[in-house]
Amino acid sequence: MTGSLRQSMTWLHTWSSITAGWILFAIFLTGTLSFFRNEISYWMQPELHQSVPNEQSVIVAYDYLTEHAAQANEWQISLPDARKNTLDLSWTTPGEARERRRGPRVQLDASTGEPLEARQTEGGNFLYRFHFELYGMPREVARWLVGIVSMMMFVGIISGVIMHRKIFADFFMFRPGKKLLSWIDGHAISAVLALPFHIMITFSGLILLGNTLMPWNGEGHHGGPRDRGAGGGDRPAAVEVAKDFDDNPPFDKMFRHFEQQWQVPVDTLSISKPGTNKVTYTLGGGNRTELSAGRGGETSFTFDGNGEQISTRPANSEENTAQAVYNYFDMLHQARFADTPTRWLLFFAGILGTIMVGTGSVLWAVKRSKQQMGQFGFELIRGLNVGTIAGLMTACGSYFWANRLLSAELASRSGWEINIFFIVWAMGIVGGLIWRDRKGWLVQLSLAGTLFTLLPILDSITSSTSVFFALNNADWMRLSFDISCLLIAAVLWLSVYYLAVQKKGRRGRNVPASPAPKRKVKPLKTAGGEA
Amino acid sequence: MTILTLSTHPKFLVTLRTLCAVVGGYAASACLSLLLAQWLGLTERPAEAFIKMVFFVVFCTLIIWSFAINSHRKAFIHMAGLNAVVWAVYLATQGVSA
């Protein structure tokens, strides 16, 4: 501002981040959890846990469809894969009203073919939606808000890099034991270790909100309306067709052909004109070879009724460089390409980002505690730190608990799960404002720690099958949720331990606990050196 | 509080400085990204995607640049000057192509 470059950047970094800190923490945490959106939704629908995929799942699906949807002109079968244990079927029947965009759909147990009725829940989608549209406010307003704080985050990251005097030297330095310095270390390490991720995720998040933040850059501003492709005509009228399902389709042959070619299992199968002699089978799988076009980077094979390959639909690719780069960022942000190890890597990078934002906000208060103790602004931020950081962890834990404890038949139960999330969070914030000190942190973190520690036990008791069933059947979706809960619990208990030990050490050294005398607020003119 | 004391009040200056960086930076980055897309001959969806990416990089750079300037007065003048130049160029090229 008016001092040296580093002082200006420190000022910018501090104020750009602290004013957006709490909402950023919530966005970072819920966004990180969204990398496991499917797994969370699956965990939150325990009725699905009994489904165990096997080799015969495709036959199970086929048999169900021949029985229940023989007259349909197309069947879609989504087979179990690494992120899904059930069979998801849908079909389109001729003569159905055009407005009904999707035909009937059903979720089946992958080994028995029994239809599964899952409880009503928003599952992981609530966390996913929250991270860019918040909740309970007009969508555009929320997107603006998220966009603005993301921009503040982006400025915070870049100014943070500039203000860092010895970014490489500091990276290799760890100074445990020194209270203030170790907070800085925690902040700097979580920031530097995953810096490319932080920049990527913030920037790609911004461009995904680009339509909201740049209303002047919309459709039609750059040379006419875009071509959205021709709209489909009306569906053909219903005509009863004679169908013959006596012969089993050559699934073995087709699957072997596809899997040999791509070395990945088939996960989608669509059957056109089933039961007629014009039947065709289209097989797809996780064989993405192209990211530039965004979605549709996979290649699918189409086979005729005898299992001979008749055509290939190659992966889409984007020819325009600008559009392709944009799509890369889009795919990166949403991790659409990620296999299991990559997804975990992104998840850990996201956790580091969450820690970076959290420690940053705490650091602000720790640095000022001596001078500003007792001042309104300082105390407000200190209280909000407890309530938004520890309180949000408790709220997330309560969301999962509510999912299992609320009756599965409760009317508008998915709304209640969300209400409980916000009620607990609000209680956390009020509690944090009242007990702003170490005790407040200890209580709220212990509460969150307890909730997360006991989640696997709750899972075992309240699901249709126990955790041992999941272990036996290698249900990794459910197990990884439970393991993540224990990991999060471990982090929470570590923080509790750290705070408790610090308190003891502090008492032992006989540091005066009373707040320092109030001081007049420093004028912002010299704010550069303040942070 | 007279205008004179207000204009030197630190909080007022910081607010003004922030407004200058955010509003001035937004206007200049919008214009710069439009100009760049135009200069590269991009249209329709590629132009839209290109502008989305360039805009945020330029905006961030301008905010940091604006705060890095060592005096309030210089920061206002530079930001206003930059906006004047880019908008003049943009309007001029619009006039030519229209």
Chai-1 contact restraints between the chains, C-beta under 6 A:
chainA,res_idxA,chainB,res_idxB,connection_type,confidence,min_distance_angstrom,max_distance_angstrom,comment,restraint_id
A,L5,B,A68,contact,1.0,0.0,6.0,A-B,restraint_1
A,S8,B,F67,contact,1.0,0.0,6.0,A-B,restraint_2
A,S8,B,A68,contact,1.0,0.0,6.0,A-B,restraint_3
A,L12,B,F67,contact,1.0,0.0,6.0,A-B,restraint_4
A,F154,B,C60,contact,1.0,0.0,6.0,A-B,restraint_5
A,V155,B,C60,contact,1.0,0.0,6.0,A-B,restraint_6
A,V155,B,I63,contact,1.0,0.0,6.0,A-B,restraint_7
A,I158,B,C60,contact,1.0,0.0,6.0,A-B,restraint_8
A,S159,B,I64,contact,1.0,0.0,6.0,A-B,restraint_9
A,L206,B,F56,contact,1.0,0.0,6.0,A-B,restraint_10
A,I207,B,K52,contact,1.0,0.0,6.0,A-B,restraint_11
A,I207,B,M53,contact,1.0,0.0,6.0,A-B,restraint_12
A,G210,B,K52,contact,1.0,0.0,6.0,A-B,restraint_13
A,N217,B,E48,contact,1.0,0.0,6.0,A-B,restraint_14
A,N217,B,I51,contact,1.0,0.0,6.0,A-B,restraint_15
A,H222,B,T43,contact,1.0,0.0,6.0,A-B,restraint_16
A,H222,B,E44,contact,1.0,0.0,6.0,A-B,restraint_17
A,H222,B,A47,contact,1.0,0.0,6.0,A-B,restraint_18
A,G223,B,T43,contact,1.0,0.0,6.0,A-B,restraint_19
A,G223,B,E44,contact,1.0,0.0,6.0,A-B,restraint_20
A,R226,B,E44,contact,1.0,0.0,6.0,A-B,restraint_21
A,R226,B,R45,contact,1.0,0.0,6.0,A-B,restraint_22
A,N320,B,P46,contact,1.0,0.0,6.0,A-B,restraint_23
A,A322,B,P46,contact,1.0,0.0,6.0,A-B,restraint_24
A,A322,B,A49,contact,1.0,0.0,6.0,A-B,restraint_25
A,A322,B,F50,contact,1.0,0.0,6.0,A-B,restraint_26
A,Q323,B,P46,contact,1.0,0.0,6.0,A-B,restraint_27
A,Q323,B,A49,contact,1.0,0.0,6.0,A-B,restraint_28
A,Y326,B,A49,contact,1.0,0.0,6.0,A-B,restraint_29
A,P523,B,P10,contact,1.0,0.0,6.0,A-B,restraint_30
A,L524,B,P10,contact,1.0,0.0,6.0,A-B,restraint_31
A,L524,B,K11,contact,1.0,0.0,6.0,A-B,restraint_32
A,L524,B,V14,contact,1.0,0.0,6.0,A-B,restraint_33
A,K525,B,P10,contact,1.0,0.0,6.0,A-B,restraint_34
